[in-house]
């Protein structure tokens, strides 16, 4: 009897040990979209496909955390916006203020009244994460860092960044209670904005080593720049983007890469050390490239009929798609099961060239994937009385 009880006790102990072991293993793992376990120690991460913005993987993506220097992604967005508007050029000179020169943290040791070009400042921010260069650019664009930060928050709101608020342009803040915070998903949104609308950023963010020349009253001196993003050295297809770290933020990274037409953005926040930051970003990107299947429609086999315009001359107008349709599947797909529907609007003249006059919507097994606007190929003016007479005459000829 005692022997049977002892055997039962050993069996129960073994079963419980196995249960606790598996529970412990699962605790550090997060399920991917495909159901496989991706083990990540960073508390907040997200992986998105850049073209569509589709979330491929996430772990506490909306948790508000200290972003550290990945704040500068938004700073760079505004800098490139100014260049695109023609309000700033790469050759414009930027004078460094006393305040900018005293920023501390990661810097390139700019001196008060030192002048550097916008191109050099972008290089310093992108490669070396220079706080002094970031503040100097903020003052150049908006007159003061505080005014620039207002623009940063306005831009964040326009991008749908619901868990972000900035109080400076550098990220040199180590206390979330101060009101400077963001989330992994919001960082992905502003990264996507920068990479999509200003792809020239990759010319800076993929440089491993460079140098600048300080020109001050003391003379000229060279200063070396080394990229803080170590993935630049070894990850295939890397396009950027930005690192960040402080004692409380720990280690953060927004990493972007493109392979075979698929562009991904992986954001890591709060990694325990710099090695984990890079390895987990690489793991996310690897997962994305392994599981993403890109469908792209060039419309070669699709004909777009002319659309009738009421009261217009000409009476019909040709339409065309605004861009290629792209969709990323996270598992293999059958292209034969993809269908589309063209929807036209009821048009009344006048119509301007480039106006949206319809859309083409794509489906997979009757599930909507997305749509692309159809634009007017030419102008269509409102028909005059004479135009109508001529049109009526031509119908009888």
KOLFI-306359 format. One record per residue (C-alpha): residue number from 1; residue in three letters; x negated, y, z. Coordinates in Angstrom, 3 decimals. Each point is the difference from the previous one (the first is absolute). Layout:
<sites>
   i  aa       c1       c2       c3
 NUM ALA        X        Y        Z
...
</sites>
This chain:
<sites>
   i  aa       c1       c2       c3
   1 UNK    0.000    0.000    0.000
   2 UNK   -2.816    2.403    0.945
   3 UNK   -1.805   -0.977   -3.193
   4 UNK    3.043    0.894   -2.140
   5 UNK    0.402    3.312    1.793
   6 UNK   -3.688    0.827   -0.575
   7 UNK    0.308   -0.770   -3.724
   8 UNK    3.132    2.184   -0.252
   9 UNK   -1.806    2.822    1.847
  10 UNK   -2.952   -0.154   -2.412
  11 UNK    2.382    0.032   -2.986
  12 UNK    1.845    3.046    1.367
  13 UNK   -3.267    1.828    0.742
  14 UNK   -1.277   -0.683   -3.526
  15 UNK    3.229    1.230   -1.575
  16 UNK   -0.025    3.198    2.042
  17 UNK   -3.687    0.635   -0.782
  18 UNK    0.694   -0.405   -3.708
  19 UNK    2.954    2.367    0.229
  20 UNK   -2.033    2.692    1.765
  21 UNK   -2.898   -0.455   -2.413
  22 UNK    2.168    0.562   -3.076
  23 UNK    1.762    2.914    1.642
  24 UNK   -3.377    1.579    0.710
  25 UNK   -1.157   -0.475   -3.584
  26 UNK    3.154    1.507   -1.437
  27 UNK   -0.254    3.064    2.215
  28 UNK   -2.870    1.466   -2.050
  29 UNK    1.574   -0.769   -3.360
  30 UNK    2.501    1.829   -2.169
  31 UNK    2.047   -1.563   -2.750
  32 UNK   -0.562    1.227   -3.533
  33 UNK    2.692    0.347   -2.632
  34 UNK   -0.913   -3.436   -1.327
  35 UNK    0.327   -1.565    3.433
  36 UNK   -3.713   -0.650    0.519
  37 UNK   -1.650    1.247    3.173
  38 UNK   -2.401    2.936   -0.276
  39 UNK   -1.866    0.400    3.265
  40 UNK   -0.597    3.680    0.844
  41 UNK   -1.157    1.513    3.264
  42 UNK    0.658    3.624   -1.002
  43 UNK    3.246    1.183    1.644
  44 UNK    1.415    1.874   -2.991
  45 UNK   -0.537   -0.757   -3.702
  46 UNK    1.768    0.222   -3.340
  47 UNK   -0.666   -1.102   -3.568
  48 UNK    1.818    1.652   -2.914
  49 UNK   -0.093   -0.214   -3.778
  50 UNK   -0.973    3.484   -1.087
  51 UNK    1.998    0.391   -3.196
  52 UNK    3.378   -0.997    1.438
  53 UNK   -0.625    0.691    3.676
  54 UNK    1.263   -3.483    0.847
  55 UNK   -1.014   -1.267    3.456
  56 UNK   -1.688   -3.390   -0.393
  57 UNK   -0.959   -0.531    3.629
  58 UNK    0.377    1.916    3.237
  59 UNK   -0.570   -0.194    3.708
  60 UNK    1.443    2.819    2.143
  61 UNK   -0.293    2.268   -3.045
  62 UNK    2.033    2.851    1.535
  63 UNK   -1.763    0.105    3.365
  64 UNK   -1.259    3.523    0.708
  65 UNK   -3.742   -0.048    0.649
  66 UNK   -3.004    2.331   -0.019
  67 UNK   -1.199    0.138   -3.634
  68 UNK   -3.474    1.499    0.602
  69 UNK   -1.742    0.993   -3.251
  70 UNK    2.434   -1.701   -2.348
  71 UNK    1.843    3.270    0.663
  72 UNK   -2.303    1.378   -2.690
  73 UNK    1.946   -1.902   -2.673
  74 UNK    2.687    2.660    0.352
  75 UNK   -2.653    2.731    0.024
  76 UNK   -1.307   -1.348   -3.305
  77 UNK    3.548   -0.189   -1.412
  78 UNK    0.449    3.733    0.561
  79 UNK   -3.448    0.836   -1.387
  80 UNK    0.696   -1.872   -3.238
  81 UNK    3.502    1.499   -0.161
  82 UNK   -1.591    3.473   -0.016
  83 UNK   -2.396   -1.030   -2.757
  84 UNK    2.863   -1.414   -2.060
  85 UNK    1.957    3.261    0.392
  86 UNK   -3.001    1.968   -1.236
  87 UNK   -0.349    1.870    3.298
  88 UNK   -3.350   -1.650    0.701
  89 UNK   -2.837   -1.321   -2.150
  90 UNK   -2.823   -2.419    0.684
  91 UNK   -2.537    2.769   -0.546
  92 UNK    1.576    2.471    2.446
  93 UNK   -2.293    0.820    2.907
  94 UNK    1.111   -0.518    3.592
  95 UNK   -1.491    2.065    2.823
  96 UNK   -0.351   -1.886    3.278
  97 UNK    1.428    1.757    3.061
  98 UNK   -1.370   -0.066    3.528
  99 UNK    2.940   -2.177    1.081
 100 UNK   -0.534   -2.525   -2.802
 101 UNK   -3.704   -0.289    0.735
 102 UNK    0.703   -0.894    3.643
 103 UNK    2.443   -2.836   -0.620
 104 UNK   -2.156   -2.847    1.254
 105 UNK    0.757   -3.677   -0.547
 106 UNK   -0.867   -1.332   -3.452
 107 UNK   -1.487    2.917   -1.903
 108 UNK   -2.568    1.115   -2.555
 109 UNK   -1.314    2.834    2.201
 110 UNK    1.225    2.950   -2.030
 111 UNK   -1.209    3.319    1.393
 112 UNK    1.979    3.239    0.439
 113 UNK    0.155    2.008   -3.256
 114 UNK   -1.450   -2.915   -1.966
 115 UNK    1.601   -0.360   -3.423
 116 UNK    0.817   -3.267   -1.731
 117 UNK    2.132   -0.757   -3.048
 118 UNK    3.439   -1.593    0.254
 119 UNK   -1.479   -3.036   -1.770
 120 UNK   -2.658   -0.355    2.699
 121 UNK    2.545    0.433    2.781
 122 UNK    2.206   -2.747   -1.454
 123 UNK   -3.076   -2.214   -0.183
 124 UNK   -0.795    0.671    3.670
 125 UNK    3.567   -0.740    1.121
 126 UNK    0.440   -3.127   -2.123
 127 UNK   -3.387   -1.624    0.540
 128 UNK   -1.196    1.207    3.398
 129 UNK    3.379    0.875    1.592
 130 UNK   -1.360    3.454    0.825
 131 UNK    2.168    1.920    2.478
 132 UNK   -1.809    3.268   -0.690
 133 UNK    0.658   -0.280   -3.743
 134 UNK    3.677   -0.847    0.609
 135 UNK    0.563    3.108    2.136
 136 UNK   -1.925    2.213   -2.436
 137 UNK    2.258   -1.198   -2.828
 138 UNK    3.133    0.520    2.106
 139 UNK   -1.026    3.590    0.676
 140 UNK   -0.856    0.536   -3.669
 141 UNK    3.443   -1.166   -1.159
 142 UNK    2.350    1.319    2.688
 143 UNK   -1.997    2.671    1.821
 144 UNK   -0.091   -1.950    3.258
 145 UNK    0.037   -3.605    1.122
 146 UNK    3.362    0.468    1.763
 147 UNK    1.630    1.315   -3.186
 148 UNK   -1.480   -2.911   -1.944
 149 UNK    1.358   -2.480    2.570
 150 UNK    3.485    1.419   -0.545
 151 UNK   -0.360   -0.917   -3.666
 152 UNK   -1.206   -3.473    0.994
 153 UNK    3.152   -0.587    2.037
 154 UNK    2.201    1.344   -2.797
 155 UNK   -1.673   -2.379   -2.445
 156 UNK    0.409   -2.901    2.428
 157 UNK    3.716    0.723    0.262
 158 UNK    0.377    0.146   -3.795
 159 UNK   -1.660   -3.434   -0.292
 160 UNK    2.401   -1.547    2.509
 161 UNK   -2.643   -0.417    2.713
 162 UNK    2.388   -0.377    2.936
 163 UNK   -2.548   -0.929    2.637
 164 UNK   -2.651    2.647   -0.596
 165 UNK   -0.876    3.388    1.429
 166 UNK   -3.282    1.846   -0.454
 167 UNK   -1.561    2.658    2.204
 168 UNK   -3.349    0.213   -1.801
 169 UNK   -1.483   -0.814   -3.404
 170 UNK   -2.855   -2.218    1.166
 171 UNK    1.497   -2.556    2.370
 172 UNK   -2.468    0.993    2.712
 173 UNK    2.529   -0.603    2.753
 174 UNK    0.070   -2.907    2.402
 175 UNK    3.286    0.484    1.828
 176 UNK    3.331   -0.965   -1.576
 177 UNK    1.829    2.148    2.560
 178 UNK   -1.476    3.072   -1.697
 179 UNK    2.373   -0.604   -2.897
 180 UNK   -2.457   -1.317   -2.600
 181 UNK    1.163   -3.424   -1.140
 182 UNK    0.889   -2.156   -2.981
 183 UNK    0.919   -3.587   -0.864
 184 UNK   -1.517   -2.626   -2.259
 185 UNK    2.877    0.329   -2.462
 186 UNK   -0.200    3.797   -0.067
 187 UNK   -3.736   -0.205   -0.642
 188 UNK    0.785   -2.346   -2.903
 189 UNK    2.488    2.557   -1.365
 190 UNK   -2.489    2.866   -0.004
 191 UNK   -2.722   -2.295   -1.358
 192 UNK    2.309   -0.953   -2.848
 193 UNK    0.724    3.685   -0.663
 194 UNK   -3.704    0.826   -0.192
 195 UNK   -0.969   -2.980   -2.165
 196 UNK    2.984    0.266   -2.368
 197 UNK    0.112    3.743   -0.595
 198 UNK   -3.717    0.689    0.403
 199 UNK   -1.853   -3.128   -1.207
 200 UNK   -3.171    2.079   -0.266
 201 UNK   -0.386   -0.527    3.764
 202 UNK   -1.492   -3.418   -0.802
 203 UNK   -2.990    1.718   -1.634
 204 UNK   -0.850    1.214    3.497
 205 UNK    1.338   -2.746    2.281
 206 UNK   -1.872   -2.813   -1.784
 207 UNK   -3.435    1.652    0.235
 208 UNK   -2.222   -1.900    2.416
 209 UNK   -2.815    2.533    0.440
 210 UNK   -0.560    3.577   -1.146
 211 UNK   -1.492    3.234    1.266
 212 UNK    0.728    3.705    0.250
 213 UNK   -2.281    3.011    0.161
 214 UNK    0.331    2.428    2.893
 215 UNK   -0.769    3.589   -1.021
 216 UNK   -0.372    2.289    3.000
 217 UNK   -2.208    2.830    1.228
 218 UNK   -2.430   -2.684    1.119
 219 UNK   -0.361   -1.177   -3.594
 220 UNK    1.131   -3.117   -1.836
 221 UNK    0.171   -3.503    1.445
 222 UNK    1.399   -3.323   -1.150
 223 UNK    2.592   -1.883    2.056
 224 UNK    0.877   -3.619   -0.722
 225 UNK    3.573   -1.307   -0.147
 226 UNK    0.928   -3.647    0.626
 227 UNK    3.512   -1.277   -0.516
 228 UNK    1.751   -0.980    3.227
 229 UNK    2.060   -2.577   -1.953
 230 UNK   -2.232   -3.077   -0.177
 231 UNK    2.390   -1.772   -2.379
 232 UNK   -1.361    2.286   -2.719
 233 UNK   -3.163   -2.088   -0.008
 234 UNK    1.490   -3.425   -0.557
 235 UNK    3.762   -0.207   -0.585
 236 UNK    0.878   -0.669   -3.637
 237 UNK    2.266    2.662   -1.491
 238 UNK   -0.234    2.402    2.939
 239 UNK    1.293    3.516   -0.733
 240 UNK   -0.226    1.558    3.476
 241 UNK    1.073    1.361    2.263
 242 UNK   -0.621    1.283    3.566
 243 UNK   -1.153   -1.132    3.425
 244 UNK    0.688    1.431    3.441
 245 UNK   -1.045   -0.748    3.568
 246 UNK    0.025    1.524    3.469
 247 UNK   -0.220   -1.588    3.450
 248 UNK    3.791   -0.156    0.367
 249 UNK    1.024   -0.409   -3.641
 250 UNK   -2.565   -2.800   -0.263
 251 UNK   -0.721   -0.954   -3.619
 252 UNK    2.294    0.971   -2.870
 253 UNK   -0.221   -0.417   -3.768
 254 UNK    1.995    0.598   -3.148
 255 UNK   -1.522   -2.273   -2.650
 256 UNK    1.095   -0.038   -3.630
 257 UNK   -0.943   -2.292   -2.857
 258 UNK    1.099   -0.875   -3.548
 259 UNK   -0.296   -3.319   -1.818
 260 UNK    1.662   -1.140   -3.232
 261 UNK    2.409    2.915   -0.046
 262 UNK    1.113   -0.451    3.609
 263 UNK   -0.860    2.796    2.442
 264 UNK    0.259   -0.613    3.736
 265 UNK   -0.366    2.116    3.130
 266 UNK   -0.816   -1.640    3.343
 267 UNK    0.179    2.067    3.179
 268 UNK   -1.530   -1.095    3.302
 269 UNK    0.600    1.941    3.231
 270 UNK   -1.480   -0.681    3.419
 271 UNK   -2.441   -2.770   -0.942
 272 UNK   -2.216   -0.974    2.955
 273 UNK   -3.266    0.620   -1.872
 274 UNK   -1.309    1.082   -3.399
 275 UNK   -0.649   -3.559   -1.181
 276 UNK    3.607   -1.034    0.632
 277 UNK    1.217    3.151   -1.743
 278 UNK   -1.760   -0.925   -3.239
 279 UNK    0.519   -3.768    0.147
 280 UNK    3.739    0.290    0.644
 281 UNK    0.439    2.601   -2.743
 282 UNK   -1.820   -2.342   -2.390
 283 UNK    2.199   -2.901    1.136
 284 UNK    3.143    2.026   -0.673
 285 UNK   -1.204    0.993   -3.456
 286 UNK   -1.010   -3.595   -0.767
 287 UNK    3.442   -1.181    1.067
 288 UNK    1.647    2.595   -2.208
 289 UNK   -1.999   -0.850   -3.096
 290 UNK    0.527   -3.730    0.552
 291 UNK    3.760    0.297    0.380
 292 UNK    0.941    2.861   -2.308
 293 UNK    1.237   -0.626   -3.536
 294 UNK    0.459    3.092   -2.129
 295 UNK    2.829    0.310   -2.512
 296 UNK   -0.438    2.900   -2.392
 297 UNK    2.373    0.999   -2.798
 298 UNK   -1.323    2.015   -2.956
 299 UNK    3.451    0.045   -1.706
 300 UNK   -1.433   -1.483   -3.217
 301 UNK    3.011   -2.293   -0.476
 302 UNK    2.613    2.498    1.230
 303 UNK    1.767    2.427   -2.335
 304 UNK    1.481    3.211    1.358
 305 UNK    3.037    1.236   -1.925
 306 UNK    0.722    3.655   -0.573
 307 UNK    2.366    1.571    2.521
 308 UNK    2.989    2.138   -1.011
 309 UNK   -0.091    3.599    1.262
 310 UNK    3.410    1.671    0.190
 311 UNK    0.014    3.435   -1.580
 312 UNK   -3.622   -0.222   -1.036
 313 UNK   -2.026    0.294   -3.149
 314 UNK   -1.286   -2.426   -0.903
 315 UNK    2.909   -2.082    1.243
 316 UNK   -2.274   -2.806    1.165
 317 UNK   -3.332   -0.039    1.784
 318 UNK   -2.715   -2.648    0.335
 319 UNK   -1.036   -1.204    3.466
 320 UNK   -3.202   -1.560    1.308
 321 UNK   -1.190   -1.448    3.347
 322 UNK   -1.917    2.358    2.270
 323 UNK   -2.610   -2.642    0.908
 324 UNK   -0.771   -3.691   -0.094
 325 UNK    2.057   -2.157    2.322
 326 UNK   -2.112   -1.846    2.542
 327 UNK    1.054   -2.412    2.699
 328 UNK   -2.128   -2.090    2.309
 329 UNK    1.290   -3.464    0.875
 330 UNK   -1.417   -1.646    3.109
 331 UNK    0.461   -3.461   -1.480
 332 UNK   -0.138   -1.446   -3.554
 333 UNK    2.884    1.110   -2.224
 334 UNK    1.667   -1.044   -3.254
 335 UNK   -0.090    2.884   -2.488
 336 UNK    2.926   -1.557   -1.856
 337 UNK    2.227    0.769    2.992
 338 UNK   -0.700    3.738   -0.190
 339 UNK    2.791    2.031   -1.617
 340 UNK    0.770    3.670   -0.449
 341 UNK    2.901    2.402   -0.431
 342 UNK   -0.085    3.392   -1.703
 343 UNK    2.358    2.581    1.473
 344 UNK    0.718    3.268   -1.813
 345 UNK    1.448    3.134    1.516
 346 UNK    2.911    1.936   -1.507
 347 UNK   -1.963    2.790   -1.630
 348 UNK    1.185    3.532   -0.736
 349 UNK   -2.181    2.477   -1.903
 350 UNK   -2.359    1.665    0.517
 351 UNK   -2.630   -2.638    0.827
 352 UNK   -3.656    0.877    0.457
 353 UNK   -2.847   -2.204   -1.158
 354 UNK   -1.103   -2.142    2.934
 355 UNK    3.329    0.135    1.849
 356 UNK    1.143   -3.249    1.604
 357 UNK    2.875   -1.336   -2.093
 358 UNK    0.241   -3.576    1.254
 359 UNK   -1.948   -2.840    1.566
 360 UNK   -1.064   -3.573   -0.606
 361 UNK    0.439   -2.378    2.935
 362 UNK   -1.776   -3.352    0.327
 363 UNK    1.313   -3.118    1.724
 364 UNK   -1.395   -3.367    1.034
 365 UNK    2.654   -2.694    0.285
 366 UNK    2.571    2.817    0.339
 367 UNK   -1.932    1.639    2.849
 368 UNK   -0.941    3.605   -0.768
 369 UNK   -3.744    0.641   -0.168
 370 UNK   -0.011    3.691   -0.836
 371 UNK    0.631    2.509   -2.753
 372 UNK   -1.751    2.542   -2.211
 373 UNK    1.529    3.306   -1.179
 374 UNK    0.692    0.448   -3.704
 375 UNK   -0.939    3.429   -1.320
 376 UNK    1.161    2.112   -2.939
 377 UNK   -2.524   -0.119   -2.832
 378 UNK    1.050    3.384   -1.464
 379 UNK    2.026    3.108    0.743
 380 UNK    3.708   -0.046   -0.775
 381 UNK    1.581    3.443   -0.133
 382 UNK    3.648    0.843    0.420
 383 UNK    1.661   -0.038   -3.407
 384 UNK    1.298    3.325   -1.318
 385 UNK    3.154    0.421   -2.096
 386 UNK   -2.170    0.116   -3.119
 387 UNK   -1.825   -3.197    1.027
 388 UNK    3.334   -1.770    0.285
 389 UNK    1.129    1.217   -3.430
 390 UNK   -3.230   -1.250   -1.575
 391 UNK    0.332   -3.334    1.784
 392 UNK    3.618   -0.358   -1.175
 393 UNK   -1.024    0.868   -3.563
 394 UNK   -2.787   -2.565   -0.031
 395 UNK    2.430   -2.716    1.042
 396 UNK    1.952    0.550   -3.243
 397 UNK   -3.032    0.179   -2.295
</sites>
